[in-house]
C-alpha cells in the first residue's frame, strides 16, 4: 500500500491560524494545503494544515523555531530594503 502524498501537520482552531502557519511554511518554499474540517470537540470551524510527507520533518522543524524577539522585529521594521549589501 502506498503512502498518502499529504499528511496533516497541524489542526487549527480557525482558518486565520491555519493560514498564518501556511504562510510561514510557504515563505520557506514548503508546499502546504489548508483545508476546512468539520466541527471537532472544542473547535468550531477547524482547519487542517497538511504538507507532503517528504516535507513533514522540515516543516515541523520550522514551526518549532522560536518566534523573533521584540528587538529583532524592531530592527527589521526600521531596516531599509537591501540594507544587507544587495543592490538597491
Order of alpha helices (4+ residues) and beta strands (2+ residues): beta-alpha-beta-beta-alpha-alpha
